[in-house]
Amino acid sequence: MKTIFYHRGRGGHRGYSEGNIFTHASDADRLNVRQKKCRKFFSFLFLSSASSVVKNVMNLLLCLFLLSSCYYKAPLLDSEELSEKTKDSLTYLYERHYTWDTNLEVVDDSIALERLPIKDTFIQLNKGDKVVVAEFAIHPADSVDSVWVKLAHTQDEQGWIREVDLKRSFVPTDSISQAIHLFSDTHASYFVVIFALFVGVYLLRAFRKKQLQMVYFNDIDSIYPLFLCLLMAFSATIYESMQVFVPETWEHFYFNPTLSPFKVPFILSVFLFSIWLFLIVALAVLDDLFRQLTPAAAIFYLLGLMSCCIFCYFFFILMTHIYIGYLFLIFFILVFTKKVYRNIGYKYRCGHCGEKLKEKGICPYCGAINE
């Protein structure tokens, strides 16, 4: 039997002996090994530095893309085919977000238009009256607002108003703009909050008595309700992000609304996609809800789901306004991902009671044997 034992070779390197044969690392071999290690080290440094540079460049390009796509593109006014009036109209549309012939509706109880240049003469408009933008004027001496807008209610009833008062007291006649105004109105928000708290307290009491099912707690066999709440939180976060970082983009959308997520700035496209996805998931929730529960239980569950969505809307708007809503959104995504992962783990259903099973065998709920 051959015995292998270790010993110290020349230069302090370790060799080994098998029988009477000894092997040692020569100086040339050691030099070649060191050169190879050096080449590997420097090549690693070069590749890592190159990859870091590439990553930095990609991140910079991504940031530039996102920032540049957060605003509407300015109209091209170099064409000689456009008249001066059309160029002025496009300029006002880009700067003021509305232009001549824009239709507006009074939302205040009453508003007064000045009959300039005649002073101290006014035209009284009431809530619901419709006007059209007729002219713009700049008054640099006005300390409140230098931009004045002429509005025409009829051919004989025309007057001027400051732009800041116009945006506060009028809303575009487009149905989408009016829906946006309704949901952003302060009084409507207070009403919705009170309604959500009332329904939430009632459903919480019922939930403690094990009478009703709620989202995430004692939930139905579906991931769609929690996904619907996540979409509401995501949409609220994107909406408030536009209000904080790019308010002009949202204002332009408010005066020129569209339901198409294409040919709009990137952040607005994401918001519209989330709204459409919210509607699709809501239909999926209704399908699962009335398929698994009785009509009465489904109605109460739907009220609880509406309360959760309303809470997510206001909570994430408030949290995003102070810049910590993004952390809560990441946490919400992790909770949803965990629930999805749990549902994926259940591959079977019991043939007797219908409960989910991770593997075949004895059902832990009813004791039936599944093969």
Secondary structure, DSSP 4 states (H G I P E B T S, - for coil): ---EEEEE-GGG-EEEEETTEEE---HHHHHHHHHHHHHHHHHHHHHHHHHHHHHHHHHHHHHHHHHHTTSPPPPP---TTS-HHHHHHHHHHHHHS--TT-EEEE-SSEEEEE-TTSTT-EEEEETT-EEEEEEEEE-TT-SS-SEEEEEESSSS-EEEEEHHHHHHHEEESSHHHHHHHHHH-HHHHHHHHHHHHHHHHHHHHHHHTT-S--SSTT--S-SHHHHHHHHHHHHHHHHHHHHHH-HHHHHHHHHS--S--SSS-HHHHHHHHHHHHHHHHHHHHHHHHHHHS-HHHHHHHHHHHHHHHHHHHHHHHHHHHTT-HHHHHHHHHHHHHHHHHHHHH--EE-TTT--EESSSEE-TTT--EE-
